[in-house]
Amino acid sequence: MSNPLYENIKRDPRYAQLVRERGRFAATLTLLVIAVFFGFVLLVAFMPEVIAMRLFEGSNLTVGIALGCAQFVFFCLLTWVYVRRANSDFDARNAQIVADALRKAA
């Protein structure tokens, strides 16, 4: 036995569109994370001389350390982008879909 509220939500074309858009957005961000992470790993594996280069003369800071730290900053920025879009766009559309489904179920 299925809940009429859930049935109304599943039948709503806006819900299907929301699921597609949210999935596409999450997949895009996931591919970016994978590309950056594995790009760094491949750089370490195949170009260690680049990773070992000092950022400037007399520095103990290398390109590898800088890129490793930059990854964390990049991943935090991607998380911020996702949360911002989810809170502003996805959640508002989801709330409207649920509100409309509640009116239909009543």
Order of alpha helices (4+ residues) and beta strands (2+ residues): alpha-alpha-alpha-alpha-alpha
